[in-house]
Each structure stands twice: as structure tokens, then as C-alpha cells.
């Protein structure tokens, strides 16, 4: 998987992409999608997602090849193309999305355990939050001791993810009933879903959530044996995961009706398989998911700390986040990350946040880093930077980058004003760390354009804060 110098080969990079994309999202997909859309809208939504996400995968491939000096993934592209504050905002947004995703994982993990132990409910009861907190700090102290995700744990969690998914697809293929699938294609029997356009819009954030991790190979680009493998791994990983996702989602809609799926407790895949084969199906999916989530939690806790550490090394983040302990673990970044996870675990108890509302918020936070990556690819092509001798390639990359950019803007629209405002509330406090990082290198905090952008973020944050206080916005 990696050579003697510790460099990652193509297989290892593909595993990173697939491993970081298949976490917990796919196990809840049947209910998550049915809560938002009928069969027809689901098919349209997947078609848009397949094109949009594939162009985004190509954008990461192009940028990895054309800008080999920019290591550390998505935030480096925003910084190179649009200045320090945009670079900082991308790193900050990506970090928040990653640890918010971890909060979602904890809720889903204890919701799954709730299948066996009712005291955990849907993962947001007092018992579930206490259990999640104990597990969070156990992982924290494990990582502080330098225990990275060992090859054996990685192998076990990968098998735990893929085997239940493969079995689920195979069994549901034989149990699939066309009359259930076609009974109410446009969701007309469920008026609360709204128009087909609304349904497509509402399912979009879920499709992005299950693809977060598509940039996994680019984050580790400095450790790739061959630079060109980064792009290849991104595309191969994307196609593999897309196939799994569409199979799980579409086959479920031929097993149970959309209203039945929408009412399921997560992980809904367990209930779908139980519907076909009985109790052992639910146990199989639940156990597979628990092992998968434990592995995903460990790797994403490390990734959260790594993002802050990498950004601190090039002065995008303040210097204190660069501190490593004796085991070469970025300790300060780890403490900050897990303190935020703990705070939000407690918030889920009082705001009754479900897994779905948490992943919507995590997804809206990652849209900004994705948007700036696509915009940077377009900028390179428009400026002809790195394209001096490659006009045909420039035209192709400009078209792909433009589609990815339109898709990223459409996602912001699909997320709606609520998540845009809540994102602003989380982006605004980041300016404190940005100002600290700037002062450490003796530079003015904002340029004139950045002052205007920051003012817009603050206005959005104030509206969101008032909305939460007044009750017209909820978490």
C-alpha cells in the first residue's frame, strides 16, 4: 500500500478516499432521502449529484496536477486564489464541518445502540450524551498517546463497511418490487414534500454529506508516491462510492414505500433489511455500522487536528495550534477540536438536534471550501496560468471547473437561507484566530475587500443569533 519511504501508492490513496467517504451517512440514507423526496426527485437529484460531484472530483484532480506545490488540500486553493481570509475561512469551515460531522457520528452511533438498548433512544437522550462524552475523551487520550489508526483497525473497519453494504445490495436486488417503486413516483401522495423542484433541493445536502471525503486524497497529496495518483484516486474512489450510494438508496425504495422509509429510526438500512429477512438483518447492519463508526471517528478526530495543524504551519492559523506533544500529536489542535465536539454534544441534548439536522449544518459548512476550490480551477484556466502550451486542455478544464462552480452555488441555494445564516454564526468567531495569526507575522488583519466580506459574515451571524433567540431559526 505504501513504499519503503512511507509514500502512499494509488491503492492506499483510493482507500483513503473511499474510507473517508463511507462513514455513517450511507447507513442512514434510505430514511434521510425519503424524508425529503419521492422516487422521481431522488433519481433527478442523484443525476445532478453525479455530474456535479464528478466535476468536483475532476477539479481536485486538475489542481493536484497543475499546482503540485499546494499541499494540504482545499484551504490552500482558496488562499492561493482569493487571499488569506478566504484561505483561513476554508480551513476554518472545513474544520468545523469535520468536527460537527463527528457530533453527528456520535448521535448516530448511540441511535444504533438504541436498537439494542432503548435508553439511548435516537442518540440524543441524557444517557446517550453521557455515553458519547465518555467515548469522546477515551478516543482523545488514545490519540494523545500517539496511537494512530493501525493497519489492523483500518482493515477491520473497511471490511465492516463494505461487507454489510454488499450483502444489503444483493438481498434487496432479489426482494425489489417494481410496483412499490413506481407507486407514487413524484411524491404526490405526500403533499408535505412539496413540488418536485423542492424535493430535489431538499435532498441535495444529504447527497453532499455522503460525499464529504472526496478531497481526502488531496489532503494527503504531499505524501503520495506519484503526484498524478492523487487525481486518479479521487475519481476511482468517487465512482466506487457513487455506485454503492445509488444502489442502497434506489433499492430501498423498491422494498418499502417512501412514507414508510421516512418514519424509520436511523440507521434506516437496518430496518429495511429487517423488513426483508427478519431480525438478523438489522443486527448485521447495526454491528457493521458500529464498527465502521468507531473507525471513522478515530480517523476524523485525527483529521480535524491535522487540518488545524497544517494551517498553523503556514501561518493561516495561530502559532499555538502548531504545538505537538512528545508523541508528535498536535495536542492543542486536538484539545480545541474535542472541546467543541463536547459543547455541541451537550447542545444536542437541549435543542433535540437529530442526526439529520447536524449533518445539514456540517454540510453547509463545507460548501465554502468546495466553492473556492472550483472557483480557483476556473481562475487558473481564465488566466491561462499553467496552460501556456495546452489550449485544448484549458478549454476542457474551464468547462469542467465552470460546471463544478455552478453546482457549488446551486448547493448553497439548495441548503437554503437557514443553513447559510447558521454557517455565518459559526464562521464569524473564526476572525479572532485569523487576527491572532496575522498579528503574529506583523501583517494588517484584513484587506479592504476582506473587510466587506467579513462585514457581510457578521451581519449574517447577528441575524442568525437573533433568529435562534426569537425562535424563527432552530438547530
C-alpha positions as a Python dict, from the first residue, in 0.01 Angstrom:
ca = {
    (1, 'X'): (0, 0, 0),
    (2, 'X'): (288, 237, 72),
    (3, 'X'): (651, 201, -30),
    (4, 'X'): (959, 180, 192),
    (5, 'X'): (995, 559, 209),
    (6, 'X'): (646, 583, 358),
    (7, 'X'): (497, 736, 43),
    (8, 'X'): (139, 638, -41),
    (9, 'X'): (69, 436, -355),
    (10, 'X'): (-250, 456, -566),
    (11, 'X'): (-424, 175, -373),
    (12, 'X'): (-363, 347, -39),
    (13, 'X'): (-491, 680, -174),
    (14, 'X'): (-808, 516, -314),
    (15, 'X'): (-862, 352, 27),
    (16, 'X'): (-827, 695, 192),
    (17, 'X'): (-1091, 845, -36),
    (18, 'X'): (-1336, 554, -4),
    (19, 'X'): (-1267, 517, 369),
    (20, 'X'): (-1327, 884, 446),
    (21, 'X'): (-1643, 896, 230),
    (22, 'X'): (-1810, 581, 365),
    (23, 'X'): (-1859, 667, 731),
    (24, 'X'): (-2209, 660, 874),
    (25, 'X'): (-2407, 851, 612),
    (26, 'X'): (-2480, 560, 377),
    (27, 'X'): (-2630, 352, 661),
    (28, 'X'): (-2898, 620, 717),
    (29, 'X'): (-2952, 704, 351),
    (30, 'X'): (-3292, 530, 297),
    (31, 'X'): (-3464, 739, 568),
    (32, 'X'): (-3266, 1061, 503),
    (33, 'X'): (-3369, 1065, 137),
    (34, 'X'): (-3730, 953, 191),
    (35, 'X'): (-3776, 1232, 448),
    (36, 'X'): (-3706, 1485, 171),
    (37, 'X'): (-3813, 1338, -163),
    (38, 'X'): (-4013, 1084, -363),
    (39, 'X'): (-3869, 834, -613),
    (40, 'X'): (-3867, 1067, -916),
    (41, 'X'): (-3698, 1353, -730),
    (42, 'X'): (-3444, 1109, -583),
    (43, 'X'): (-3346, 991, -934),
    (44, 'X'): (-3319, 1351, -1064),
    (45, 'X'): (-3118, 1451, -755),
    (46, 'X'): (-2872, 1165, -799),
    (47, 'X'): (-2824, 1257, -1167),
    (48, 'X'): (-2742, 1620, -1071),
    (49, 'X'): (-2517, 1500, -787),
    (50, 'X'): (-2332, 1251, -1010),
    (51, 'X'): (-2249, 1523, -1266),
    (52, 'X'): (-2175, 1793, -1006),
    (53, 'X'): (-1961, 1577, -777),
    (54, 'X'): (-1776, 1419, -1071),
    (55, 'X'): (-1678, 1765, -1198),
    (56, 'X'): (-1567, 1849, -842),
    (57, 'X'): (-1359, 1528, -838),
    (58, 'X'): (-1203, 1638, -1170),
    (59, 'X'): (-1134, 1983, -1021),
    (60, 'X'): (-934, 1823, -736),
    (61, 'X'): (-757, 1605, -996),
    (62, 'X'): (-666, 1907, -1213),
    (63, 'X'): (-549, 2119, -918),
    (64, 'X'): (-337, 1832, -780),
    (65, 'X'): (-159, 1805, -1117),
    (66, 'X'): (-133, 2175, -1204),
    (67, 'X'): (-44, 2310, -858),
    (68, 'X'): (181, 2040, -706),
    (69, 'X'): (331, 2298, -467),
    (70, 'X'): (-4, 2350, -289),
    (71, 'X'): (-16, 2073, -29),
    (72, 'X'): (-279, 2037, 241),
    (73, 'X'): (-590, 2023, 26),
    (74, 'X'): (-884, 2253, -6),
    (75, 'X'): (-789, 2557, 201),
    (76, 'X'): (-459, 2602, 13),
    (77, 'X'): (-651, 2660, -314),
    (78, 'X'): (-874, 2929, -159),
    (79, 'X'): (-568, 3103, -12),
    (80, 'X'): (-369, 3097, -338),
    (81, 'X'): (-660, 3224, -548),
    (82, 'X'): (-854, 3460, -325),
    (83, 'X'): (-632, 3577, -43),
    (84, 'X'): (-556, 3498, 319),
    (85, 'X'): (-903, 3548, 470),
    (86, 'X'): (-1066, 3316, 215),
    (87, 'X'): (-790, 3061, 280),
    (88, 'X'): (-848, 3091, 653),
    (89, 'X'): (-1227, 3066, 609),
    (90, 'X'): (-1187, 2749, 404),
    (91, 'X'): (-965, 2588, 669),
    (92, 'X'): (-1200, 2705, 946),
    (93, 'X'): (-1514, 2588, 761),
    (94, 'X'): (-1360, 2252, 678),
    (95, 'X'): (-1250, 2203, 1040),
    (96, 'X'): (-1596, 2291, 1177),
    (97, 'X'): (-1762, 2063, 921),
    (98, 'X'): (-1531, 1777, 1025),
    (99, 'X'): (-1595, 1802, 1399),
    (100, 'X'): (-1968, 1872, 1352),
    (101, 'X'): (-1969, 1553, 1146),
    (102, 'X'): (-1814, 1379, 1446),
    (103, 'X'): (-2100, 1504, 1666),
    (104, 'X'): (-2337, 1356, 1405),
    (105, 'X'): (-2143, 1028, 1418),
    (106, 'X'): (-2181, 1011, 1797),
    (107, 'X'): (-2557, 1072, 1771),
    (108, 'X'): (-2585, 802, 1501),
    (109, 'X'): (-2367, 557, 1697),
    (110, 'X'): (-2585, 582, 2008),
    (111, 'X'): (-2902, 581, 1798),
    (112, 'X'): (-2778, 246, 1660),
    (113, 'X'): (-2706, 120, 2012),
    (114, 'X'): (-3061, 237, 2095),
    (115, 'X'): (-3181, -52, 1878),
    (116, 'X'): (-3037, -289, 2140),
    (117, 'X'): (-3066, -60, 2449),
    (118, 'X'): (-3379, 164, 2437),
    (119, 'X'): (-3231, 402, 2700),
    (120, 'X'): (-3017, 558, 2419),
    (121, 'X'): (-3328, 645, 2211),
    (122, 'X'): (-3233, 829, 1890),
    (123, 'X'): (-2886, 912, 2019),
    (124, 'X'): (-2976, 1241, 2190),
    (125, 'X'): (-3109, 1125, 2530),
    (126, 'X'): (-2915, 1210, 2852),
    (127, 'X'): (-2779, 852, 2868),
    (128, 'X'): (-2663, 873, 2503),
    (129, 'X'): (-2487, 1209, 2558),
    (130, 'X'): (-2309, 1076, 2870),
    (131, 'X'): (-2201, 763, 2678),
    (132, 'X'): (-2086, 973, 2379),
    (133, 'X'): (-1887, 1206, 2609),
    (134, 'X'): (-1707, 914, 2776),
    (135, 'X'): (-1622, 767, 2434),
    (136, 'X'): (-1508, 1108, 2300),
    (137, 'X'): (-1250, 1157, 2578),
    (138, 'X'): (-1137, 793, 2561),
    (139, 'X'): (-1056, 847, 2190),
    (140, 'X'): (-896, 1183, 2274),
    (141, 'X'): (-650, 1035, 2526),
    (142, 'X'): (-577, 740, 2296),
    (143, 'X'): (-479, 980, 2018),
    (144, 'X'): (-272, 1196, 2259),
    (145, 'X'): (-64, 889, 2338),
    (146, 'X'): (23, 864, 1968),
    (147, 'X'): (-194, 563, 1890),
    (148, 'X'): (-276, 629, 1527),
    (149, 'X'): (-528, 420, 1332),
    (150, 'X'): (-334, 96, 1297),
    (151, 'X'): (-345, -104, 973),
    (152, 'X'): (-542, -377, 1150),
    (153, 'X'): (-815, -135, 1272),
    (154, 'X'): (-832, 15, 924),
    (155, 'X'): (-871, -329, 766),
    (156, 'X'): (-1143, -434, 1014),
    (157, 'X'): (-1344, -113, 970),
    (158, 'X'): (-1315, -124, 590),
    (159, 'X'): (-1444, -483, 582),
    (160, 'X'): (-1715, -388, 835),
    (161, 'X'): (-1834, -115, 597),
    (162, 'X'): (-1818, -298, 266),
    (163, 'X'): (-1947, -649, 360),
    (164, 'X'): (-2287, -535, 500),
    (165, 'X'): (-2330, -291, 207),
    (166, 'X'): (-2259, -565, -49),
    (167, 'X'): (-2495, -810, 126),
    (168, 'X'): (-2765, -544, 155),
    (169, 'X'): (-2746, -466, -220),
    (170, 'X'): (-2754, -834, -315),
    (171, 'X'): (-3050, -928, -92),
    (172, 'X'): (-3252, -616, -183),
    (173, 'X'): (-3191, -678, -555),
    (174, 'X'): (-3384, -1005, -526),
    (175, 'X'): (-3652, -858, -294),
    (176, 'X'): (-3704, -543, -507),
    (177, 'X'): (-4069, -487, -609),
    (178, 'X'): (-4135, -261, -908),
    (179, 'X'): (-4496, -190, -801),
    (180, 'X'): (-4372, -40, -468),
    (181, 'X'): (-4101, 158, -653),
    (182, 'X'): (-4348, 308, -905),
    (183, 'X'): (-4649, 350, -668),
    (184, 'X'): (-4604, 727, -615),
    (185, 'X'): (-4309, 837, -825),
    (186, 'X'): (-4349, 1213, -777),
    (187, 'X'): (-4448, 1203, -409),
    (188, 'X'): (-4799, 1340, -481),
    (189, 'X'): (-4946, 1124, -203),
    (190, 'X'): (-4728, 1311, 49),
    (191, 'X'): (-4818, 1683, -1),
    (192, 'X'): (-4575, 1799, 274),
    (193, 'X'): (-4283, 1704, 44),
    (194, 'X'): (-4376, 1997, -179),
    (195, 'X'): (-4307, 2034, -552),
    (196, 'X'): (-4058, 1811, -736),
    (197, 'X'): (-3814, 2106, -750),
    (198, 'X'): (-3846, 2146, -371),
    (199, 'X'): (-3790, 1774, -319),
    (200, 'X'): (-3473, 1779, -533),
    (201, 'X'): (-3350, 2084, -342),
    (202, 'X'): (-3420, 1929, -3),
    (203, 'X'): (-3231, 1605, -72),
    (204, 'X'): (-2922, 1786, -203),
    (205, 'X'): (-2750, 1845, 131),
    (206, 'X'): (-2779, 1474, 215),
    (207, 'X'): (-2608, 1381, -114),
    (208, 'X'): (-2321, 1619, -37),
    (209, 'X'): (-2287, 1483, 316),
    (210, 'X'): (-2232, 1128, 191),
    (211, 'X'): (-1961, 1253, -49),
    (212, 'X'): (-1763, 1455, 206),
    (213, 'X'): (-1419, 1298, 192),
    (214, 'X'): (-1393, 1324, -187),
    (215, 'X'): (-1099, 1562, -122),
    (216, 'X'): (-932, 1305, 107),
    (217, 'X'): (-652, 1222, -137),
    (218, 'X'): (-569, 1591, -196),
    (219, 'X'): (-525, 1649, 180),
    (220, 'X'): (-253, 1380, 177),
    (221, 'X'): (-108, 1492, -160),
    (222, 'X'): (237, 1568, -15),
    (223, 'X'): (265, 1201, 88),
    (224, 'X'): (168, 1049, -249),
    (225, 'X'): (433, 841, -426),
    (226, 'X'): (318, 980, -764),
    (227, 'X'): (151, 1319, -782),
    (228, 'X'): (-74, 1201, -1069),
    (229, 'X'): (-214, 925, -844),
    (230, 'X'): (-392, 1187, -628),
    (231, 'X'): (-634, 1276, -909),
    (232, 'X'): (-678, 913, -1019),
    (233, 'X'): (-758, 805, -661),
    (234, 'X'): (-1017, 1084, -629),
    (235, 'X'): (-1205, 975, -943),
    (236, 'X'): (-1183, 595, -876),
    (237, 'X'): (-1296, 647, -514),
    (238, 'X'): (-1583, 872, -625),
    (239, 'X'): (-1721, 625, -884),
    (240, 'X'): (-1698, 332, -634),
    (241, 'X'): (-1884, 520, -361),
    (242, 'X'): (-2145, 662, -604),
    (243, 'X'): (-2238, 307, -713),
    (244, 'X'): (-2283, 193, -353),
    (245, 'X'): (-2491, 500, -261),
    (246, 'X'): (-2729, 482, -557),
    (247, 'X'): (-2780, 105, -508),
    (248, 'X'): (-2860, 144, -136),
    (249, 'X'): (-3096, 437, -194),
    (250, 'X'): (-3281, 315, -506),
    (251, 'X'): (-3319, -50, -396),
    (252, 'X'): (-3469, 61, -60),
    (253, 'X'): (-3743, 249, -248),
    (254, 'X'): (-3848, -84, -404),
    (255, 'X'): (-3867, -258, -64),
    (256, 'X'): (-4071, -7, 140),
    (257, 'X'): (-4278, 294, 33),
    (258, 'X'): (-4146, 650, 71),
    (259, 'X'): (-4373, 733, 373),
    (260, 'X'): (-4269, 408, 546),
    (261, 'X'): (-3898, 482, 490),
    (262, 'X'): (-3937, 842, 610),
    (263, 'X'): (-4066, 720, 951),
    (264, 'X'): (-3775, 480, 1020),
    (265, 'X'): (-3525, 537, 1302),
    (266, 'X'): (-3162, 562, 1189),
    (267, 'X'): (-2964, 362, 1084),
    (268, 'X'): (-3256, 302, 848),
    (269, 'X'): (-3067, 42, 639),
    (270, 'X'): (-3104, -193, 937),
    (271, 'X'): (-3484, -160, 936),
    (272, 'X'): (-3502, -207, 556),
    (273, 'X'): (-3302, -532, 571),
    (274, 'X'): (-3505, -646, 874),
    (275, 'X'): (-3820, -592, 664),
    (276, 'X'): (-3681, -839, 406),
    (277, 'X'): (-3501, -1110, 608),
    (278, 'X'): (-3609, -1058, 970),
    (279, 'X'): (-3423, -965, 1288),
    (280, 'X'): (-3075, -1090, 1187),
    (281, 'X'): (-3065, -836, 901),
    (282, 'X'): (-3099, -546, 1146),
    (283, 'X'): (-2833, -695, 1374),
    (284, 'X'): (-2589, -741, 1080),
    (285, 'X'): (-2624, -379, 962),
    (286, 'X'): (-2614, -238, 1317),
    (287, 'X'): (-2297, -426, 1417),
    (288, 'X'): (-2129, -334, 1085),
    (289, 'X'): (-2220, 31, 1137),
    (290, 'X'): (-2096, 40, 1499),
    (291, 'X'): (-1751, -93, 1393),
    (292, 'X'): (-1749, 141, 1090),
    (293, 'X'): (-1835, 446, 1302),
    (294, 'X'): (-1568, 370, 1563),
    (295, 'X'): (-1304, 356, 1287),
    (296, 'X'): (-1441, 669, 1118),
    (297, 'X'): (-1445, 858, 1449),
    (298, 'X'): (-1079, 779, 1516),
    (299, 'X'): (-965, 886, 1168),
    (300, 'X'): (-1178, 1205, 1162),
    (301, 'X'): (-1059, 1309, 1510),
    (302, 'X'): (-704, 1285, 1371),
    (303, 'X'): (-805, 1467, 1052),
    (304, 'X'): (-965, 1756, 1248),
    (305, 'X'): (-641, 1810, 1440),
    (306, 'X'): (-434, 1769, 1121),
    (307, 'X'): (-630, 2044, 936),
    (308, 'X'): (-563, 2300, 1212),
    (309, 'X'): (-201, 2187, 1249),
    (310, 'X'): (-131, 2214, 872),
    (311, 'X'): (-295, 2559, 856),
    (312, 'X'): (-92, 2676, 1158),
    (313, 'X'): (234, 2562, 993),
    (314, 'X'): (188, 2813, 708),
    (315, 'X'): (63, 3089, 944),
    (316, 'X'): (-301, 3066, 829),
    (317, 'X'): (-389, 2970, 1188),
    (318, 'X'): (-223, 3099, 1510),
    (319, 'X'): (107, 2953, 1627),
    (320, 'X'): (-30, 2778, 1940),
    (321, 'X'): (-208, 2524, 1713),
    (322, 'X'): (133, 2413, 1583),
    (323, 'X'): (238, 2266, 1919),
    (324, 'X'): (297, 1891, 1918),
    (325, 'X'): (337, 1673, 2228),
    (326, 'X'): (620, 1422, 2283),
    (327, 'X'): (435, 1169, 2063),
    (328, 'X'): (420, 1408, 1763),
    (329, 'X'): (46, 1460, 1808),
    (330, 'X'): (-84, 1819, 1750),
    (331, 'X'): (-212, 1840, 2109),
    (332, 'X'): (-355, 2195, 2117),
    (333, 'X'): (-548, 2142, 1794),
    (334, 'X'): (-683, 1816, 1937),
    (335, 'X'): (-796, 1978, 2265),
    (336, 'X'): (-971, 2263, 2078),
    (337, 'X'): (-1145, 2018, 1842),
    (338, 'X'): (-1276, 1782, 2107),
    (339, 'X'): (-1382, 2065, 2339),
    (340, 'X'): (-1606, 2189, 2054),
    (341, 'X'): (-1745, 1836, 1999),
    (342, 'X'): (-1826, 1814, 2373),
    (343, 'X'): (-2004, 2154, 2373),
    (344, 'X'): (-2218, 2053, 2073),
    (345, 'X'): (-2299, 1712, 2225),
    (346, 'X'): (-2450, 1900, 2522),
    (347, 'X'): (-2634, 2137, 2282),
    (348, 'X'): (-2796, 1836, 2105),
    (349, 'X'): (-2945, 1738, 2441),
    (350, 'X'): (-3120, 2074, 2486),
    (351, 'X'): (-3203, 2158, 2124),
    (352, 'X'): (-3313, 1799, 2050),
    (353, 'X'): (-3090, 1803, 1740),
    (354, 'X'): (-3121, 1487, 1537),
    (355, 'X'): (-2856, 1327, 1320),
    (356, 'X'): (-3016, 1483, 1010),
    (357, 'X'): (-3009, 1845, 1138),
    (358, 'X'): (-2644, 1800, 1242),
    (359, 'X'): (-2537, 1669, 903),
    (360, 'X'): (-2720, 1953, 725),
    (361, 'X'): (-2520, 2204, 930),
    (362, 'X'): (-2191, 2014, 879),
    (363, 'X'): (-2257, 2001, 504),
    (364, 'X'): (-2337, 2371, 475),
    (365, 'X'): (-2001, 2448, 642),
    (366, 'X'): (-1805, 2252, 381),
    (367, 'X'): (-1975, 2419, 84),
    (368, 'X'): (-1746, 2725, 110),
    (369, 'X'): (-1418, 2525, 77),
    (370, 'X'): (-1570, 2333, -219),
    (371, 'X'): (-1690, 2657, -382),
    (372, 'X'): (-1346, 2823, -361),
    (373, 'X'): (-1170, 2512, -499),
    (374, 'X'): (-1396, 2516, -806),
    (375, 'X'): (-1355, 2895, -841),
    (376, 'X'): (-974, 2857, -825),
    (377, 'X'): (-979, 2597, -1105),
    (378, 'X'): (-1181, 2841, -1320),
    (379, 'X'): (-944, 3127, -1229),
    (380, 'X'): (-637, 2926, -1343),
    (381, 'X'): (-800, 2847, -1678),
    (382, 'X'): (-919, 3206, -1734),
    (383, 'X'): (-573, 3346, -1651),
    (384, 'X'): (-408, 3069, -1862),
    (385, 'X'): (-188, 3002, -1559),
    (386, 'X'): (-7, 2665, -1609),
    (387, 'X'): (-183, 2634, -1950),
    (388, 'X'): (75, 2817, -2165),
    (389, 'X'): (118, 2524, -2410),
    (390, 'X'): (-214, 2341, -2357),
    (391, 'X'): (-505, 2531, -2512),
    (392, 'X'): (-732, 2227, -2569),
    (393, 'X'): (-682, 2116, -2208),
    (394, 'X'): (-751, 2467, -2088),
    (395, 'X'): (-1090, 2472, -2267),
    (396, 'X'): (-1186, 2133, -2119),
    (397, 'X'): (-1079, 2232, -1766),
    (398, 'X'): (-1260, 2566, -1793),
    (399, 'X'): (-1589, 2388, -1881),
    (400, 'X'): (-1545, 2129, -1601),
    (401, 'X'): (-1450, 2400, -1349),
    (402, 'X'): (-1749, 2615, -1453),
    (403, 'X'): (-1993, 2322, -1407),
    (404, 'X'): (-1840, 2245, -1064),
    (405, 'X'): (-1872, 2615, -968),
    (406, 'X'): (-2239, 2632, -1079),
    (407, 'X'): (-2302, 2311, -882),
    (408, 'X'): (-2138, 2456, -568),
    (409, 'X'): (-2351, 2774, -599),
    (410, 'X'): (-2665, 2559, -654),
    (411, 'X'): (-2578, 2369, -332),
    (412, 'X'): (-2567, 2695, -136),
    (413, 'X'): (-2912, 2775, -276),
    (414, 'X'): (-3036, 2419, -202),
    (415, 'X'): (-2916, 2449, 157),
    (416, 'X'): (-3146, 2746, 199),
    (417, 'X'): (-3120, 3068, 399),
    (418, 'X'): (-3144, 2889, 737),
    (419, 'X'): (-2819, 2696, 697),
    (420, 'X'): (-2646, 2993, 532),
    (421, 'X'): (-2723, 3207, 840),
    (422, 'X'): (-2625, 2931, 1086),
    (423, 'X'): (-2298, 2890, 890),
    (424, 'X'): (-2232, 3265, 925),
    (425, 'X'): (-2279, 3228, 1301),
    (426, 'X'): (-2004, 2964, 1306),
    (427, 'X'): (-1775, 3146, 1058),
    (428, 'X'): (-1780, 3486, 1236),
    (429, 'X'): (-1591, 3392, 1560),
    (430, 'X'): (-1307, 3249, 1346),
    (431, 'X'): (-1192, 3607, 1281),
    (432, 'X'): (-1041, 3610, 1633),
    (433, 'X'): (-797, 3333, 1536),
    (434, 'X'): (-738, 3493, 1195),
    (435, 'X'): (-648, 3827, 1357),
    (436, 'X'): (-415, 3650, 1602),
    (437, 'X'): (-236, 3467, 1315),
    (438, 'X'): (-196, 3794, 1122),
    (439, 'X'): (-56, 3982, 1422),
    (440, 'X'): (199, 3706, 1485),
    (441, 'X'): (352, 3772, 1142),
    (442, 'X'): (314, 4150, 1174),
    (443, 'X'): (60, 4195, 890),
    (444, 'X'): (-261, 4402, 880),
    (445, 'X'): (-563, 4181, 955),
    (446, 'X'): (-789, 4250, 653),
    (447, 'X'): (-752, 4398, 307),
    (448, 'X'): (-1031, 4640, 201),
    (449, 'X'): (-1221, 4369, 11),
    (450, 'X'): (-1186, 4128, 305),
    (451, 'X'): (-1334, 4392, 538),
    (452, 'X'): (-1651, 4396, 324),
    (453, 'X'): (-1670, 4012, 322),
    (454, 'X'): (-1623, 3998, 698),
    (455, 'X'): (-1892, 4266, 750),
    (456, 'X'): (-2138, 4050, 549),
    (457, 'X'): (-2048, 3744, 762),
    (458, 'X'): (-2103, 3943, 1086),
    (459, 'X'): (-2445, 4069, 966),
    (460, 'X'): (-2544, 3709, 879),
    (461, 'X'): (-2424, 3591, 1222),
    (462, 'X'): (-2623, 3862, 1405),
    (463, 'X'): (-2940, 3771, 1213),
    (464, 'X'): (-2881, 3401, 1298),
    (465, 'X'): (-2820, 3479, 1667),
    (466, 'X'): (-3143, 3681, 1683),
    (467, 'X'): (-3324, 3402, 1492),
    (468, 'X'): (-3217, 3140, 1746),
    (469, 'X'): (-3317, 3371, 2033),
    (470, 'X'): (-3653, 3464, 1876),
    (471, 'X'): (-3729, 3108, 1766),
    (472, 'X'): (-3765, 3162, 1388),
    (473, 'X'): (-3438, 2966, 1345),
    (474, 'X'): (-3378, 2631, 1511),
    (475, 'X'): (-3080, 2396, 1521),
}
